[in-house]
Amino acid sequence: MIPTLGVCYYPEHWPEAQWSEDAARMAETGLTWVRIGEFAWSRMEPRPGQFDWDWLDRAIQTLGDAGLKVVLGTPTATPPRWMIDRHPDMLAVDAEGRSRKFGSRRHYCFSHLGYRAESVRITSLMAERYGRNPHVAAWQTDNEYACHDTVLSYSEAARAGFRDWLAQRYQSTDALNRAWGNVFWSMGYDDWGQIDLPNLTVTEANHPHLLAFRRYSSDQVVAFNKAQVDEIGKHSDAPIAHNYMGRITDFDHFAVGADLDIASWDSYPIGFLSDRLEADDAFKLRFMRQGHPDNQAFHHDLYRAVGRGRWWIMEQQPGPVNWAPWNPAPLPGMCRLWAWEAFAHGAECVSYFRWRQAPFAQEQMHAGLLRPDSAPAPALGEARQVADEIAALGEIGVALARTAIVFDYESAWAWEAQPQGQDFDFFRLTFAAYQALRRAGQSVDILAPDTADLSAYDLVLAPGLMTLSDPLRQALASYKGIALIGPRTDTKTAELSIPTPLGPNVPGLDVTVSITESLPPIASVPLAGGGQFLHWFEHLEGSAPVLRETTEGKPAIMGTAHLRYLAGWPDPDTFAALIRDLCQEAGLTALDLPDGLRIRYTGTHRFVFNYAPEAQKWEGHEIPPAGIHWEALS
């Protein structure tokens, strides 16, 4: 695979006389792809049923004449103001019962069937017009599902849809009452119309009620997306993508991705470090201009799995953004490093957001490849450098990793519904395991929760999975490598109740979680031989050998040669040491990489990335800050 570069462009923001000059500069920079259209509904259909396609026809032709390929986005993330007049009840409602208003974006409720029909209508018209256009080489559905907390809506449409969904899932209220344990606190229902949405209750809502609403809400995203994909597919053979985001677990990306050809995500390393990741002040200061050394890689691997091997970055941060609490500029060289790291993880394309910084509206402080006055911004030269390096390097093979982590969106919902500890978070736990693997110098694949075959991997981690799927349970039972599950793996039923027998229940693993503790930040569980658990600790019973103990003699790890249960949440250094030991036992070369230095193997090359703000030595090479070293594999 020879990777490509792209950019996001908004021709409707700029004088038409400027389009051809912009297109020529894009081509000169070495860009291949241009994404357009995803926010332009009011320009396509300024009034209901009155269309203006001519400007879009000319924009696509202008870009195509410059040799650029167009990714055409459906504009459904920003319905026009007249749409609210047509469907005044289409707006989402927050958990406090307040309707969200027009005036920004993502102002719709996924459950509103009238708006879903409108989205199908505009998508169908676009696909009919541009589905065979030679310059439209890919599509994007909507934009950033879940952005701004827009998956969960407590509207009348959601209430009606949820009741219907429950009736189809459970068939009778008696079955629902049994599944949810509604005998507790006299919560039983006699009629579907009695069941409300799980918000504004006096204290916490019943956990399976919350989980059911999360499942329902995710299904609405899947249905909304599939409706657009089906329309595009009637008129176009071009691949279809959606641009997911970082650290978003509000809907099942695997389920959405099943209907798409490509997974893409929007990578904002500095914004995410400031806004979405747990780290102390010293860490955030050290990586303030680079981003977390493992966050981008984690999402690359996740979305490679969601896309079944095909994935892009649809939006890559080029400079300061506008939306984080604080918005520093990247260290020189980081826009190049981020692109090459994506390519090393198998990205087909890295597309920068955006071409020119807008001088108006909400995102005017968001940098682009050009300044608002069209002068080059710092990232333009780095994009040109990457394009030249792609031409020189050629093919970058994709390789199967030898370690893997299982990721499950339903488990994230379950532990949000019933965290049992204020700082327990499924993403955070999984990311901690991923960081430990990366620190050991491993390339990592991320696996869906219904994975049935683990035989390609020497080491597999499955932390925090609420309930193991039947395929994964059997795969673990017959696995010949080393699998580490836990904490909190397979300790609940699919309805978020405690199973009998107590979990985990994997054939061949005689381990039972008998007592569960969540630990406040001031507490820890020290381990014999050094290290500690934070946040979480489980008391284990069973006949399986004890492989590691706490200082009080309680089991910390129990299991067999191939399948083991981890009873707590190790701190970062303890996790890193544990993973290094497992890698060595599995026959893998285990490193202890310096802070900020990370490695990725492809089918053709080994890449070394330096996220640190100072130069670092690696096998005789000095890698500067934001620097990259690569070498061909023999």
C-alpha positions in Angstrom: 0.0 0.0 0.0 1.2 3.5 -0.9 -0.5 5.9 1.5 -2.0 9.3 0.4 -2.7 12.7 1.9 -5.9 14.8 1.8 -7.5 17.9 3.2 -10.9 19.1 4.3 -12.2 22.0 2.2 -15.3 24.2 2.3 -15.8 25.8 -1.2 -19.0 27.5 0.1 -16.9 29.5 2.5 -14.7 31.1 -0.2 -15.2 33.2 -3.4 -15.6 30.9 -6.4 -12.8 32.8 -8.1 -10.4 31.4 -5.5 -11.3 27.7 -5.9 -9.1 26.9 -8.9 -6.1 28.5 -7.1 -6.8 26.5 -4.0 -7.1 23.3 -6.0 -3.8 24.0 -7.7 -2.0 24.6 -4.4 -3.5 21.4 -3.0 -2.1 19.4 -5.8 1.3 21.2 -5.6 1.4 20.3 -1.9 1.1 16.6 -2.8 -2.5 16.1 -1.7 -4.7 13.5 -3.3 -8.1 13.7 -1.6 -10.4 16.6 -0.7 -13.4 16.2 1.6 -16.3 18.6 0.9 -20.0 19.0 1.5 -20.6 17.6 5.0 -22.0 20.9 6.4 -23.5 22.5 3.3 -27.2 21.5 3.4 -28.4 25.0 3.5 -26.5 25.8 0.3 -27.7 22.6 -1.4 -31.4 23.2 -0.4 -31.8 26.8 0.7 -35.6 26.4 1.0 -37.6 23.2 1.3 -37.7 21.5 -2.1 -35.7 24.3 -3.8 -32.2 23.0 -4.8 -29.0 24.7 -5.9 -26.6 22.1 -7.0 -24.7 24.2 -9.6 -22.1 25.5 -7.1 -21.4 22.0 -5.9 -21.1 20.8 -9.5 -18.6 23.4 -10.3 -16.6 22.9 -7.1 -16.3 19.1 -7.7 -15.3 19.8 -11.3 -12.7 22.4 -10.3 -11.1 20.0 -7.8 -11.2 17.1 -10.3 -9.7 19.2 -13.0 -6.7 19.7 -10.7 -6.3 16.0 -10.4 -7.8 15.7 -6.9 -10.2 13.0 -5.7 -13.4 14.1 -3.8 -14.8 12.6 -0.7 -18.4 13.8 -0.7 -20.0 14.1 2.7 -23.8 13.9 3.4 -24.8 17.2 5.1 -27.0 15.7 7.8 -25.0 16.9 10.8 -26.2 20.4 10.1 -29.9 20.5 9.0 -31.0 24.0 7.9 -33.1 26.2 10.0 -36.2 25.6 7.9 -35.9 21.9 8.9 -36.7 22.9 12.5 -39.8 24.6 11.4 -40.9 21.5 9.5 -40.0 19.1 12.4 -40.0 21.2 15.6 -39.8 18.0 17.7 -36.6 16.7 16.0 -34.3 18.4 18.4 -32.6 16.2 21.0 -33.5 16.6 24.7 -30.8 16.4 27.4 -30.9 14.4 30.6 -32.4 17.3 32.5 -35.3 17.5 30.1 -34.1 20.6 28.2 -34.5 20.8 24.4 -31.3 21.6 22.6 -31.5 24.5 20.2 -30.6 25.5 16.6 -27.5 27.6 16.2 -24.5 25.3 16.0 -24.5 21.7 14.7 -25.7 18.1 15.4 -29.1 19.5 16.3 -31.2 16.4 15.8 -32.4 13.3 17.7 -31.4 10.0 16.2 -34.8 8.6 17.2 -36.8 11.1 15.2 -38.1 9.1 12.2 -39.2 12.2 10.4 -35.7 13.6 10.4 -34.3 10.2 9.5 -36.5 10.3 6.4 -35.2 13.8 5.5 -31.6 12.5 5.8 -32.4 9.7 3.4 -34.1 12.1 1.0 -31.1 14.5 0.8 -28.7 11.5 0.6 -30.6 9.9 -2.2 -30.6 13.1 -4.2 -26.9 13.6 -3.7 -26.2 10.0 -4.7 -28.4 10.2 -7.8 -26.5 13.3 -8.9 -22.9 12.4 -8.0 -22.9 8.7 -7.7 -21.3 8.2 -11.1 -19.3 11.4 -11.1 -15.7 10.4 -12.0 -14.3 12.9 -9.5 -16.3 11.6 -6.5 -14.1 8.7 -5.4 -15.5 8.2 -1.8 -18.3 9.2 0.5 -18.7 10.2 4.1 -21.9 9.8 6.1 -22.9 12.7 8.3 -20.1 13.9 10.6 -18.8 12.7 14.0 -21.6 10.8 15.4 -21.8 11.4 19.2 -20.0 14.7 19.1 -21.3 17.1 21.7 -23.1 14.4 23.7 -25.7 13.8 21.0 -26.3 10.1 21.1 -28.5 10.0 24.2 -31.7 12.0 23.8 -34.6 12.0 26.2 -37.1 13.3 23.7 -40.7 12.1 23.0 -39.4 10.3 19.9 -36.8 8.5 22.0 -39.4 7.5 24.6 -41.7 6.0 22.0 -38.9 4.3 20.1 -37.4 2.9 23.3 -40.7 1.4 24.4 -41.1 -0.3 21.0 -37.5 -1.5 21.2 -38.1 -3.0 24.6 -41.2 -4.8 23.4 -39.4 -6.4 20.6 -36.4 -7.4 22.8 -38.3 -8.8 25.7 -41.7 -9.7 24.2 -43.5 -9.3 27.6 -43.3 -7.0 30.5 -43.0 -10.1 32.8 -39.8 -11.1 30.9 -38.5 -7.6 31.2 -39.3 -7.5 34.9 -37.4 -10.7 35.5 -34.4 -9.6 33.4 -34.1 -6.3 35.2 -34.8 -7.5 38.7 -37.8 -5.2 39.0 -39.1 -6.9 42.1 -36.5 -4.7 43.9 -38.0 -1.4 45.1 -41.3 -2.4 43.5 -40.2 -1.3 40.1 -42.3 -3.8 38.1 -44.3 -2.8 35.0 -47.6 -4.1 33.7 -47.6 -2.2 30.3 -45.0 -0.9 27.9 -46.5 2.6 28.2 -45.5 2.7 31.9 -41.8 2.5 31.1 -40.1 5.9 30.9 -36.5 6.9 30.0 -33.9 6.4 32.8 -33.4 10.1 33.6 -34.6 12.4 36.4 -35.2 9.5 38.8 -34.9 10.3 42.5 -31.7 8.3 42.9 -29.8 6.1 40.4 -32.0 4.4 37.8 -31.9 0.6 37.7 -28.7 -0.4 36.0 -30.2 -2.8 33.4 -32.7 0.0 32.5 -29.7 2.3 31.9 -27.9 -0.3 29.9 -31.0 -1.1 27.8 -31.3 2.6 26.9 -27.6 2.7 25.9 -28.2 -0.3 23.6 -31.3 1.2 22.2 -29.6 4.6 21.5 -26.6 2.8 19.8 -29.0 1.0 17.6 -30.6 4.3 16.5 -27.1 5.5 15.4 -26.6 2.2 13.4 -30.0 2.5 11.8 -29.5 6.2 10.9 -26.2 5.5 9.3 -27.4 2.4 7.4 -30.2 4.3 5.9 -27.7 6.7 4.3 -25.4 3.9 3.2 -28.2 2.0 1.5 -29.1 5.1 -0.5 -25.6 5.8 -1.6 -25.1 2.2 -2.6 -28.0 2.3 -5.0 -26.2 4.9 -7.1 -22.4 4.6 -6.4 -19.7 1.9 -6.2 -17.3 4.3 -4.4 -16.3 3.3 -0.8 -18.3 4.8 2.1 -16.7 6.0 5.4 -17.8 7.7 8.6 -15.4 9.9 10.6 -15.4 8.7 14.2 -13.8 10.5 17.1 -11.3 9.9 19.9 -12.4 8.4 23.3 -16.0 8.1 22.3 -17.9 5.0 23.4 -21.5 6.3 23.2 -22.4 3.9 20.4 -21.1 0.6 19.0 -18.6 1.5 16.3 -18.2 -2.1 15.3 -22.0 -2.2 14.5 -21.9 1.0 12.5 -18.7 -0.1 10.8 -20.3 -3.3 9.6 -22.3 -1.3 7.0 -19.3 0.8 5.8 -16.3 0.2 3.6 -13.8 2.3 5.5 -13.5 3.5 9.1 -12.0 6.9 9.6 -11.4 9.0 12.7 -10.6 12.6 13.5 -7.2 12.9 15.2 -6.6 15.9 17.5 -3.7 14.8 19.7 -3.1 18.0 21.6 -6.8 18.7 22.0 -7.4 15.2 23.3 -4.5 15.4 25.9 -6.0 18.6 27.2 -9.6 17.6 27.1 -10.1 13.8 27.3 -7.3 11.9 28.9 -6.3 11.3 32.5 -2.8 12.4 33.3 -1.1 14.5 35.9 0.0 18.1 35.3 3.7 17.2 34.8 2.8 14.7 32.1 0.4 17.1 30.4 3.1 19.8 30.4 5.7 17.4 29.0 3.5 16.4 26.1 1.6 19.6 25.8 2.7 20.2 22.2 2.9 16.6 21.1 -0.1 14.8 22.5 -0.2 11.5 24.4 2.4 9.1 23.0 -0.2 6.2 22.9 -3.5 7.8 22.3 -3.3 8.2 18.6 -1.9 4.7 18.1 -4.7 3.2 20.2 -7.3 4.8 18.0 -5.5 3.9 14.8 -5.6 0.2 15.9 -9.2 0.5 17.1 -10.4 1.9 13.9 -8.4 -0.5 11.8 -10.4 -3.2 13.5 -13.7 -1.3 13.0 -12.9 -0.9 9.3 -11.9 -4.6 9.0 -8.5 -3.4 7.8 -9.4 -0.3 5.9 -9.1 3.0 7.7 -8.2 6.7 7.3 -7.7 9.8 9.3 -10.4 12.1 7.9 -9.3 15.1 10.1 -5.7 15.5 11.3 -4.9 18.4 13.6 -2.6 20.9 11.8 -2.1 23.5 14.5 -3.9 25.0 17.5 -7.6 23.9 17.7 -10.4 26.0 19.1 -12.4 23.6 21.3 -10.1 22.3 24.0 -9.8 24.0 27.4 -6.4 25.3 26.3 -5.0 25.1 22.7 -1.2 25.2 22.3 0.5 24.9 19.0 2.2 21.6 18.0 5.9 21.2 18.3 7.6 21.7 14.9 7.6 18.3 13.2 4.5 16.8 14.9 2.2 17.1 11.9 4.7 15.0 10.0 5.1 12.6 12.9 1.4 12.1 13.4 0.9 11.4 9.7 3.7 8.8 9.6 2.5 7.1 12.7 -0.9 6.7 11.1 0.7 5.2 8.0 2.7 2.8 10.1 -0.5 1.6 11.6 -2.1 1.0 8.2 -3.8 4.2 7.3 -4.6 4.6 3.6 -5.0 8.3 3.9 -4.3 11.2 6.3 -6.5 14.2 5.6 -5.7 17.5 7.3 -8.4 19.7 8.8 -8.6 22.1 7.2 -7.2 23.8 4.1 -7.6 27.4 5.1 -8.4 28.8 8.6 -11.8 30.3 8.6 -11.9 34.0 9.7 -15.5 33.7 11.0 -17.9 31.7 13.2 -17.2 29.1 15.8 -14.0 27.5 14.4 -12.2 30.7 13.4 -9.4 29.9 16.0 -8.9 26.5 14.5 -5.7 26.4 12.4 -5.5 25.1 8.8 -2.7 24.4 6.3 -3.1 28.0 5.3 -3.7 31.1 7.4 -6.9 33.1 6.9 -4.9 35.4 4.6 -3.9 32.4 2.5 -0.3 32.5 3.5 1.2 29.1 4.4 0.7 28.0 8.0 3.5 25.8 9.5 1.7 22.5 8.7 1.7 23.1 5.0 5.4 22.6 4.7 5.2 19.4 6.8 2.4 18.1 4.6 4.6 18.7 1.6 7.5 16.9 3.3 5.3 13.9 4.0 4.2 13.8 0.4 7.8 13.8 -0.8 8.7 11.1 1.7 5.8 8.9 0.6 7.0 9.2 -3.0 10.5 8.2 -1.9 9.5 5.3 0.5 6.9 3.7 -1.7 5.0 0.6 -0.3 4.3 0.3 3.4 3.1 -3.2 4.1 0.6 -3.9 6.9 1.6 -6.7 9.3 -0.5 -8.7 11.8 0.7 -7.9 15.4 1.6 -10.7 17.8 -0.3 -9.1 20.7 -4.0 -8.1 20.9 -6.5 -6.4 23.2 -10.3 -7.0 23.1 -12.4 -3.9 23.1 -16.2 -3.9 23.8 -18.5 -0.9 23.7 -21.3 -2.6 25.7 -18.8 -3.1 28.5 -18.1 0.7 28.5 -21.9 1.3 28.8 -22.2 -1.3 31.6 -19.5 0.3 33.7 -20.9 3.7 33.2 -24.3 2.5 34.4 -22.7 0.7 37.4 -19.2 2.0 37.9 -19.0 0.8 41.6 -16.0 3.2 41.9 -16.0 6.8 40.9 -12.9 6.4 38.7 -13.6 3.1 37.1 -13.8 3.6 33.3 -13.6 0.8 30.7 -11.8 2.9 28.2 -9.3 4.0 30.8 -8.6 0.4 31.9 -8.2 -0.8 28.3 -6.0 2.1 27.4 -3.8 1.4 30.5 -3.3 -2.2 29.2 -2.5 -0.9 25.7 0.1 1.6 27.1 1.8 -1.3 28.9 2.1 -3.2 25.6 3.4 -0.2 23.7 5.9 0.5 26.5 7.1 -3.1 26.0 7.8 -2.3 22.3 4.8 -4.3 21.0 2.6 -3.7 18.0 -1.0 -4.3 19.0 -4.1 -5.4 17.2 -7.5 -4.6 18.7 -10.2 -7.2 18.5 -14.0 -7.1 18.5 -15.8 -8.8 21.4 -17.2 -11.6 19.3 -13.8 -12.7 18.0 -13.8 -16.4 17.6 -10.1 -17.1 16.7 -7.1 -16.0 18.7 -4.6 -18.3 17.2 -2.7 -15.6 15.3 -1.5 -14.0 18.6 1.0 -14.9 21.3 -0.5 -12.7 24.0 -4.1 -11.5 24.3 -5.5 -9.1 27.0 -9.2 -8.9 27.7 -9.7 -6.5 30.7 -13.0 -5.3 31.9 -15.4 -7.2 29.6 -18.8 -7.3 31.3 -19.8 -10.6 29.7 -17.7 -12.8 27.4 -19.4 -13.6 24.1 -19.8 -17.3 23.4 -17.3 -17.2 20.5 -14.7 -15.4 22.6 -15.3 -17.7 25.6 -14.6 -20.7 23.5 -11.6 -19.1 21.9 -10.1 -18.4 25.3 -10.8 -21.9 26.5 -8.8 -23.4 23.5 -6.2 -20.7 23.2 -2.5 -21.9 23.1 -0.9 -18.6 23.8 -1.2 -16.5 27.0 -4.4 -14.7 27.7 -4.8 -12.3 30.6 -8.4 -11.4 31.5 -9.7 -9.2 34.3 -10.2 -7.2 36.3 -14.0 -7.2 36.1 -14.0 -9.6 33.1 -17.1 -11.8 32.7 -18.4 -11.0 36.2 -22.0 -10.0 35.0 -24.7 -11.3 32.9 -25.9 -9.6 29.7 -28.5 -7.9 31.9 -25.9 -6.6 34.3 -26.8 -8.9 37.2 -24.4 -11.2 39.1 -24.3 -14.6 37.5 -24.6 -18.0 39.3 -22.1 -19.5 39.4 -20.1 -16.4 40.0 -17.8 -15.2 37.2 -15.6 -15.5 35.4 -16.9 -18.6 33.7 -14.4 -19.8 31.2 -13.9 -23.5 30.7 -10.6 -24.7 32.2 -10.2 -21.6 34.5 -11.2 -22.4 38.1 -11.3 -18.9 39.4 -14.2 -17.1 41.1 -14.5 -13.4 42.0 -16.0 -13.6 45.5 -15.7 -10.0 46.7 -15.1 -6.7 44.8 -13.6 -3.6 46.2 -13.2 -0.2 44.6 -10.4 1.9 46.1 -10.3 5.6 46.7 -7.4 7.6 45.3 -5.7 7.6 48.7 -5.6 3.8 48.8 -3.7 1.0 47.1 -3.2 -2.7 47.4 0.6 -3.5 47.5 1.8 -6.6 45.7 4.4 -9.0 47.0 7.7 -8.4 45.1 6.8 -4.8 44.4 4.1 -2.9 42.6 0.5 -2.1 43.5 -3.1 -2.1 42.4 -5.1 1.2 42.3 -8.8 1.9 41.8 -10.0 -1.7 42.0 -9.3 -5.1 43.7 -11.2 -8.4 43.6 -10.9 -11.3 46.0 -10.3 -14.5 44.1 -11.2 -18.1 45.0 -10.7 -21.4 43.2 -8.3 -24.2 42.6 -6.3 -22.5 39.9 -2.6 -21.9 40.8 -1.9 -18.5 42.4 0.8 -16.8 40.2 1.1 -13.5 42.1 0.1 -12.4 45.5 -0.6 -9.2 47.4 1.6 -8.4 50.4 -1.2 -9.8 52.6 -1.1 -13.1 50.8 -4.3 -12.7 48.7 -4.3 -13.8 45.1 -3.3 -11.1 42.6 -3.2 -13.3 39.5 -4.6 -16.9 39.3 -4.7 -19.2 36.3 -3.1 -21.7 34.1 -0.2 -21.6 31.6 -2.6 -20.2 29.0 -5.4 -18.4 30.7 -5.0 -16.1 33.8 -7.2 -13.7 35.8 -5.9 -10.4 37.0 -7.5 -9.4 40.3 -6.9 -5.6 40.2 -5.9 -2.5 38.2 -2.1 -2.2 38.2 -0.5 1.2 38.4 1.4 2.1 35.2 4.8 0.9 36.2 3.3 -2.3 37.7 1.3 -2.9 34.5 4.4 -2.3 32.4 6.5 -4.8 34.4 3.7 -7.4 34.3 3.3 -7.1 30.5 7.1 -7.3 30.0 7.1 -10.6 31.9 4.2 -12.0 29.9 5.8 -11.0 26.6 9.0 -12.8 27.5 7.1 -15.8 28.7 5.2 -15.8 25.3 8.4 -15.7 23.4 8.3 -12.1 22.4 11.1 -9.5 22.7 10.1 -7.3 25.5 11.5 -3.8 25.8 11.2 -1.0 28.4 11.1 2.0 26.1 12.1 5.4 27.2 9.4 7.9 28.0 7.9 9.1 24.7 9.7 6.7 22.4 7.4 4.3 20.6 7.9 1.5 18.0 5.6 0.2 15.2 6.3 -2.7 12.9 4.7 -2.9 9.5 5.1 -5.6 6.9 8.1 -3.8 5.4 9.5 -1.4 7.9 10.2 -0.7 11.6 9.3 2.9 12.6 10.5 4.6 15.8 8.7 7.7 16.9 9.9 10.3 19.4 7.1 12.1 21.2 9.5 13.4 23.8 10.4 17.1 23.8 14.1 16.2 23.8 16.3 14.1 21.5 16.5 10.4 22.4 19.0 7.7 21.5 17.9 4.5 19.8 20.3 1.8 18.6 22.9 4.3 17.8 20.6 6.8 16.2 19.7 10.1 17.7 16.1 10.9 17.1 15.2 14.6 17.6 12.1 15.9 19.3 9.1 15.1 17.0 11.5 12.9 15.0 11.0 9.6 13.2 13.5 6.9 12.3 12.5 4.1 10.0 14.4 1.2 8.4 13.4 -1.5 6.0 13.0 -5.0 7.4 15.1 -7.7 5.9 
